[in-house]
Amino acid sequence: MDNITRSVFSVNDFPSNERGFCSAQYRRQDNQWKEFKLIEYLDYNKPIDPKVFDLDLPSDVVKVDEIKRPPGLVRGNLTKEQIATKVAREFFEALIAKDYAKAGLIYGGIPAEKIKVGYGRLNVSRIVEVAKPVAGLHPDPTALAVSVKVVCGDKKWIQEFAPQVRLTDNEAATKAAREFFEAMIRHDEAAARGALEKGLVFEGFDRHNAKKLGEFFEHYKVLRIVEVGKPAPYPETDRLEVPVKVELERKNERTQEFMPYVRPVYNQPNRWGICGGI
C-alpha cells in the first residue's frame, strides 16, 4: 500500500473574481498519507501584458522577427535546385537594386541597415553567371551551394597617392608630382616615364619598373587631379613625399565569385533562404 498516490484538488476564489485551483499529491508511507507535491494555479486566464514578450536587449544585438517578417522565399512547386537558384539570384538582384530590405529578408531576415553596411560596399552592378546548385559542401545535408559570379566595384572613385621626389625644394617636388599625374591624364606614357626617370617613386612605380605604367593604363584612367597637398620629408631618406588625390575610372569590369549556401528556413520548410557563404 506504500506506493499508492492520491491527488486532491481544491477551488479558490481570487480577488479578481476569477477562479483558480491548487493540486496536492499525497503518497501512502508508513500507514500515513504524506504530501509530496503541491501545484498552485494563480491568476488563471488573465490576459498577458504584451510587453513581457519585448526583450530589453543591448543596441548592438540584431533582432530578427521571423513571425511578422518570415525570412526567405516561398518554394512552392519548385524543385530544390530551382528554389536554390532563385534565392541566390534574387539576393544579388536585390543588391543591384539597392533593395537591402529584400536582400536581408532572403539572408535570414537580417535588417536592411545591416545588409547595407555589410554588402552595399560591394557595389554589385551585374550578374554574370549563376551555376547549377551543388550539394554536400555544407555541414547541413539540406543546404545547396550556388556559385554566383557578379560584376562589382566602383566605376569611378577618389584615391590618394603619395609619390616621393628626390628633391629638397618643396615647389619643385610639387611640380614633379603634378606633372606626373597630368601626363597620366593625357595618357602620355613617355612623359610619365620621364618623371620616373628623374627619381619619382611610389607604390611600385619607379624607373626600374616603368612597365607598370602600361599595366596601369590597361585597367585604369586618371580623370583629374583633385588636390595636391603640402610636401613633407619622408623618414630616413633624402626624399619629399607629396600627397596627391586623383579621380580614377576603371576601364575593365571586375568580376567576383561568391558561394552562398541555400537551405530551408528553420521551422518553415516551404521557405528557403541564404544561411551563409557570402
C-alpha positions in Angstrom: 0.0 0.0 0.0 3.0 2.3 0.3 3.1 3.1 -3.4 -0.4 4.5 -3.6 -0.6 8.1 -4.8 -3.7 10.3 -4.2 -4.4 13.7 -5.8 -6.6 16.3 -4.1 -7.9 19.4 -5.9 -9.5 22.5 -4.4 -11.0 25.6 -5.9 -10.3 29.1 -4.6 -11.8 32.5 -5.0 -9.4 35.2 -6.2 -9.8 39.0 -5.6 -10.4 39.4 -9.4 -13.4 37.1 -9.1 -11.7 34.7 -11.4 -11.4 31.0 -10.5 -8.2 29.2 -9.8 -7.3 25.9 -8.1 -4.4 24.0 -6.5 -3.4 20.4 -6.8 -1.8 18.5 -4.0 -0.5 15.0 -4.3 0.0 12.5 -1.4 1.7 9.2 -1.0 1.0 6.5 1.5 4.1 6.0 3.6 4.2 4.1 6.9 0.4 3.9 7.0 0.2 7.7 6.7 -0.7 10.0 3.8 2.2 12.5 3.2 2.1 15.4 0.8 5.0 15.3 -1.6 3.8 17.7 -4.4 1.7 20.9 -4.4 0.8 22.9 -7.6 -0.9 26.2 -7.3 -2.6 27.8 -10.3 -2.6 31.6 -9.9 -4.1 34.3 -12.0 -5.9 31.8 -14.1 -6.9 33.0 -17.6 -5.7 36.6 -17.0 -4.5 38.5 -20.1 -0.7 38.7 -20.5 0.8 42.1 -21.0 2.4 42.1 -24.5 5.5 44.0 -23.0 6.7 40.8 -21.4 7.5 39.5 -24.9 9.6 42.5 -25.8 13.2 41.7 -24.9 15.3 44.6 -23.5 18.4 43.9 -25.5 21.6 45.9 -26.0 21.6 48.2 -29.0 24.2 46.2 -30.9 22.1 43.0 -30.8 20.4 42.2 -34.2 16.8 41.2 -33.6 15.0 39.1 -36.2 11.2 38.6 -36.0 10.5 35.5 -38.1 6.8 35.6 -37.3 6.0 39.2 -38.5 8.5 39.0 -41.3 9.1 35.4 -42.4 12.6 35.1 -44.0 13.4 33.5 -47.3 11.4 32.9 -50.4 8.4 30.6 -50.8 9.4 27.4 -52.5 6.0 26.4 -53.8 6.2 23.8 -56.6 9.9 24.4 -57.4 12.5 21.7 -57.1 15.3 22.1 -54.6 17.7 23.1 -57.3 15.2 25.6 -58.8 14.5 27.3 -55.5 18.2 27.4 -54.5 19.0 29.1 -57.9 16.0 31.6 -57.4 17.1 32.5 -53.9 20.8 33.1 -54.9 19.8 35.1 -58.0 17.2 37.3 -56.3 19.6 38.1 -53.4 22.2 39.6 -55.8 19.4 41.3 -57.9 18.3 43.0 -54.7 21.9 44.2 -54.0 22.0 45.6 -57.6 18.7 47.4 -57.0 19.9 48.5 -53.5 16.8 46.9 -52.1 18.5 45.9 -48.8 15.2 45.1 -47.1 14.6 42.3 -49.6 18.2 41.1 -49.5 18.0 40.9 -45.7 14.8 39.0 -45.9 16.5 36.4 -48.2 19.5 36.3 -45.9 17.9 35.1 -42.7 15.8 38.1 -42.1 18.7 40.4 -41.3 17.6 44.1 -41.0 18.1 46.2 -44.1 20.6 48.6 -42.4 22.9 45.6 -41.5 22.9 44.3 -45.1 23.7 47.8 -46.4 26.7 48.2 -44.2 27.9 44.7 -44.9 27.2 44.2 -48.6 26.4 47.6 -50.0 30.1 48.4 -50.3 30.4 45.5 -52.9 28.6 47.8 -55.3 27.3 44.9 -57.4 26.2 46.1 -60.9 25.5 42.9 -62.9 25.1 39.2 -62.5 27.5 37.3 -64.9 26.6 33.7 -64.2 24.6 31.6 -61.7 25.9 28.0 -61.7 24.0 24.8 -61.0 23.5 24.2 -57.3 25.7 21.6 -55.6 25.0 19.5 -52.6 27.5 18.2 -50.0 29.6 21.4 -49.5 27.8 22.4 -46.2 27.6 20.5 -42.9 23.8 20.7 -43.2 22.7 18.0 -45.8 19.7 20.1 -46.8 21.9 23.0 -47.9 22.9 23.6 -51.5 25.8 25.7 -52.7 25.3 28.1 -55.6 28.2 29.7 -57.3 27.4 33.3 -58.4 29.7 35.5 -60.5 29.0 39.2 -60.4 30.5 42.4 -61.6 31.2 44.7 -58.6 33.3 47.6 -57.5 33.1 51.3 -58.2 33.4 52.6 -61.7 34.9 55.9 -60.5 36.4 56.9 -57.2 38.8 59.2 -55.5 42.2 57.8 -54.4 45.1 59.3 -52.7 48.7 58.6 -53.7 51.9 59.6 -52.0 54.7 60.0 -54.6 58.2 60.7 -53.3 60.6 63.0 -55.1 64.3 63.1 -54.7 64.4 66.9 -54.3 64.8 69.2 -51.4 62.8 72.1 -52.8 59.0 72.0 -52.0 58.0 73.8 -55.1 60.0 71.6 -57.4 58.7 68.5 -55.6 55.1 69.6 -56.0 55.6 70.4 -59.7 57.2 67.0 -60.4 54.3 65.2 -58.7 51.7 67.3 -60.5 53.4 66.8 -63.9 53.4 63.1 -63.5 49.7 62.9 -62.9 49.0 65.4 -65.7 50.9 63.0 -68.0 48.7 60.2 -66.7 45.6 62.2 -67.5 46.8 62.8 -71.1 47.7 59.1 -71.3 51.2 60.3 -72.2 53.3 57.2 -71.2 56.5 58.8 -72.4 56.1 61.9 -70.1 55.1 59.8 -67.2 58.1 57.5 -67.7 60.4 60.6 -67.9 59.1 61.7 -64.4 60.0 58.2 -63.1 63.5 58.5 -64.6 64.0 61.8 -62.7 63.5 59.9 -59.4 59.8 60.0 -58.7 58.7 56.8 -56.9 55.5 55.5 -55.2 53.6 52.3 -54.8 55.6 50.2 -57.2 56.2 52.9 -59.7 59.9 53.7 -60.3 62.4 53.9 -63.1 63.3 50.2 -62.7 59.6 49.2 -63.0 58.3 51.5 -65.7 56.4 48.6 -67.3 53.8 49.1 -64.6 52.7 52.2 -66.4 51.4 50.1 -69.3 49.6 47.8 -66.9 48.0 50.8 -65.2 46.8 52.3 -68.4 45.3 49.0 -69.4 43.0 48.9 -66.5 42.6 52.5 -65.2 42.2 56.0 -66.4 43.2 59.1 -64.4 40.3 61.6 -64.9 41.5 64.6 -62.9 43.7 65.9 -60.1 41.5 66.6 -57.1 44.2 68.0 -54.7 47.9 68.3 -54.3 49.0 68.5 -50.7 52.0 70.1 -49.0 55.3 68.1 -49.3 56.9 66.6 -46.2 60.2 64.8 -45.6 59.9 61.1 -45.9 61.5 59.5 -42.8 65.2 58.4 -43.1 65.5 59.3 -46.8 66.5 62.3 -48.9 63.1 62.4 -50.5 60.0 64.6 -50.1 56.6 63.0 -50.1 53.8 64.8 -51.9 50.2 63.7 -51.2 48.1 63.8 -54.3 44.4 62.9 -54.6 43.1 61.9 -58.1 39.8 60.6 -59.5 40.2 57.2 -61.2 38.0 55.3 -63.6 38.1 51.6 -64.0 38.2 50.5 -67.7 37.6 46.8 -67.1 34.8 45.1 -65.2 35.9 43.4 -62.0 34.2 40.0 -61.6 34.0 38.4 -58.2 32.6 34.9 -57.4 30.5 34.1 -54.3 29.2 30.8 -53.0 26.0 31.3 -51.0 24.6 28.4 -49.2 20.8 28.0 -49.6 18.5 25.8 -47.4 15.0 25.6 -45.9 14.3 28.2 -43.2 14.2 26.6 -39.7 10.7 25.5 -38.8 9.4 26.9 -42.1 10.4 24.3 -44.7 8.4 25.8 -47.5 10.6 28.9 -47.4 14.2 28.9 -48.5 16.9 31.4 -47.8 20.6 32.0 -47.6 22.4 30.7 -44.5 26.0 31.8 -45.2 28.8 31.6 -47.7 28.9 35.3 -48.7 
